[in-house]
């Protein structure tokens, strides 16, 4: 009887076999040939026995039907794919070492289970590194918080930050970001106007009118700071390092916002008098703001924004009469005072208010610039530095300065009080 050569048949049909596959095919050929020599067995029975001797007993499903090798391989591949998709946690190098050690120790049991189709339960426990102890007490951090003496704990990566106001002055005034902020801005402004237009009779002399102009200069400002850290800190605390960089950016941006508000306050004109002086029995903060609005609008501006400290807004909204009844203030509706938008900001000093025509200011700024580097002997000490900065230029024409008024609420309330 001619020997059954499975390897040759596979290679003739283009199959490329590796070393393990050649061993499998050769073992299958030998088993088949041994069974074929027995004349008292049917050919199909010999084929089945040959497969069992190499692959083990046939697997059956819950209904008793035989599960083919192809179906078993397909099922294994699908299960492996599910495990890969669901396992989103990456194991550490220590855990990889423990896993390799476990596989090596149970190598024989794993191979027998695969060959015979038996179930094999594998228990793999990967423990995190224990906390560093000094005697019976865990090592504490700088705040004095002790690590627990057990492993059933976790660290939260999110940092609880100091609260800051959300409102920015850039939400109020006109502004834009540019690639390069000019070092200075020069404006042409009208200085004086001489003469006046008049009604002239036929043949009469027309009056002479003339204007003089001046140039005003506004210089750019830079808001900046820097931080330092060690390379070990960056490597060992990646999440915390990224959070610190974000907090650093927010610090610079918020200081820039407060700097713009400070400039507006320092440029604001003072309250002197208005048509509402000595006319009100119970003047409040809202009426003081309206008095400043009347002055600004009287100079051909349009006061549309009020900047106040949150506490001053609360005391303005909730007031009582002499009987203890809540006062309804018709000039304060839907977050506005007499039609002016109210902006709450802790950057405004308590007891101070800013009433302004928001169109008189324009601002130009760069993006937040973050640079990394070293200085002095930081390089040999594995230290690094980061510089964060924002360039900004806030400009207003000198003729438009009366469009912004900064004043003490108590002073204006006293001026409005009826004698």
Secondary structure as the mmCIF struct_conf table of DSSP 4:
data_model
#
loop_
_struct_conf.conf_type_id
_struct_conf.id
_struct_conf.beg_label_comp_id
_struct_conf.beg_label_asym_id
_struct_conf.beg_label_seq_id
_struct_conf.end_label_comp_id
_struct_conf.end_label_asym_id
_struct_conf.end_label_seq_id
HELX_RH_AL_P HELX_RH_AL_P1 UNK A 6 UNK A 12
TURN_TY1_P TURN_TY1_P1 UNK A 13 UNK A 14
HELX_RH_AL_P HELX_RH_AL_P2 UNK A 19 UNK A 37
TURN_TY1_P TURN_TY1_P2 UNK A 39 UNK A 40
BEND BEND1 UNK A 41 UNK A 41
HELX_RH_AL_P HELX_RH_AL_P3 UNK A 43 UNK A 55
BEND BEND2 UNK A 57 UNK A 57
HELX_LH_PP_P HELX_LH_PP_P1 UNK A 58 UNK A 58
STRN STRN1 UNK A 59 UNK A 60
TURN_TY1_P TURN_TY1_P3 UNK A 62 UNK A 63
BEND BEND3 UNK A 64 UNK A 64
HELX_LH_PP_P HELX_LH_PP_P2 UNK A 65 UNK A 65
STRN STRN2 UNK A 66 UNK A 67
HELX_LH_PP_P HELX_LH_PP_P3 UNK A 68 UNK A 68
HELX_RH_AL_P HELX_RH_AL_P4 UNK A 69 UNK A 86
HELX_LH_PP_P HELX_LH_PP_P4 UNK A 89 UNK A 91
HELX_RH_AL_P HELX_RH_AL_P5 UNK A 93 UNK A 105
TURN_TY1_P TURN_TY1_P4 UNK A 106 UNK A 106
HELX_RH_AL_P HELX_RH_AL_P6 UNK A 107 UNK A 116
TURN_TY1_P TURN_TY1_P5 UNK A 117 UNK A 117
HELX_LH_PP_P HELX_LH_PP_P5 UNK A 127 UNK A 132
STRN STRN3 UNK A 133 UNK A 134
TURN_TY1_P TURN_TY1_P6 UNK A 135 UNK A 136
STRN STRN4 UNK A 137 UNK A 138
HELX_LH_PP_P HELX_LH_PP_P6 UNK A 139 UNK A 139
STRN STRN5 UNK A 140 UNK A 140
TURN_TY1_P TURN_TY1_P7 UNK A 142 UNK A 143
HELX_LH_PP_P HELX_LH_PP_P7 UNK A 145 UNK A 145
STRN STRN6 UNK A 146 UNK A 146
HELX_LH_PP_P HELX_LH_PP_P8 UNK A 147 UNK A 148
BEND BEND4 UNK A 149 UNK A 151
HELX_LH_PP_P HELX_LH_PP_P9 UNK A 161 UNK A 163
HELX_RH_3T_P HELX_RH_3T_P1 UNK A 169 UNK A 171
TURN_TY1_P TURN_TY1_P8 UNK A 172 UNK A 172
BEND BEND5 UNK A 173 UNK A 173
STRN STRN7 UNK A 174 UNK A 177
BEND BEND6 UNK A 179 UNK A 180
BEND BEND7 UNK A 183 UNK A 183
STRN STRN8 UNK A 184 UNK A 194
BEND BEND8 UNK A 195 UNK A 195
TURN_TY1_P TURN_TY1_P9 UNK A 202 UNK A 203
HELX_LH_PP_P HELX_LH_PP_P10 UNK A 204 UNK A 208
STRN STRN9 UNK A 210 UNK A 219
STRN STRN10 UNK A 221 UNK A 230
HELX_RH_AL_P HELX_RH_AL_P7 UNK A 231 UNK A 236
HELX_RH_AL_P HELX_RH_AL_P8 UNK A 238 UNK A 267
HELX_LH_PP_P HELX_LH_PP_P11 UNK A 268 UNK A 268
STRN STRN11 UNK A 269 UNK A 269
HELX_LH_PP_P HELX_LH_PP_P12 UNK A 270 UNK A 271
TURN_TY1_P TURN_TY1_P10 UNK A 275 UNK A 278
STRN STRN12 UNK A 280 UNK A 280
BEND BEND9 UNK A 281 UNK A 282
HELX_RH_AL_P HELX_RH_AL_P9 UNK A 285 UNK A 297
TURN_TY1_P TURN_TY1_P11 UNK A 298 UNK A 300
STRN STRN13 UNK A 305 UNK A 308
HELX_RH_AL_P HELX_RH_AL_P10 UNK A 310 UNK A 317
BEND BEND10 UNK A 318 UNK A 318
STRN STRN14 UNK A 320 UNK A 320
TURN_TY1_P TURN_TY1_P12 UNK A 322 UNK A 323
BEND BEND11 UNK A 324 UNK A 324
HELX_LH_PP_P HELX_LH_PP_P13 UNK A 325 UNK A 325
STRN STRN15 UNK A 326 UNK A 326
HELX_LH_PP_P HELX_LH_PP_P14 UNK A 327 UNK A 328
TURN_TY1_P TURN_TY1_P13 UNK A 330 UNK A 331
STRN STRN16 UNK A 332 UNK A 333
TURN_TY1_P TURN_TY1_P14 UNK A 334 UNK A 335
STRN STRN17 UNK A 336 UNK A 337
TURN_TY1_P TURN_TY1_P15 UNK A 338 UNK A 339
STRN STRN18 UNK A 340 UNK A 344
TURN_TY1_P TURN_TY1_P16 UNK A 346 UNK A 347
BEND BEND12 UNK A 348 UNK A 348
HELX_LH_PP_P HELX_LH_PP_P15 UNK A 349 UNK A 349
TURN_TY1_P TURN_TY1_P17 UNK A 350 UNK A 351
STRN STRN19 UNK A 352 UNK A 356
HELX_RH_3T_P HELX_RH_3T_P2 UNK A 358 UNK A 360
STRN STRN20 UNK A 362 UNK A 365
HELX_LH_PP_P HELX_LH_PP_P16 UNK A 367 UNK A 368
STRN STRN21 UNK A 369 UNK A 373
TURN_TY1_P TURN_TY1_P18 UNK A 376 UNK A 378
HELX_RH_3T_P HELX_RH_3T_P3 UNK A 379 UNK A 381
TURN_TY1_P TURN_TY1_P19 UNK A 382 UNK A 382
STRN STRN22 UNK A 383 UNK A 395
HELX_RH_3T_P HELX_RH_3T_P4 UNK A 398 UNK A 403
STRN STRN23 UNK A 404 UNK A 408
HELX_RH_AL_P HELX_RH_AL_P11 UNK A 409 UNK A 416
STRN STRN24 UNK A 417 UNK A 417
#
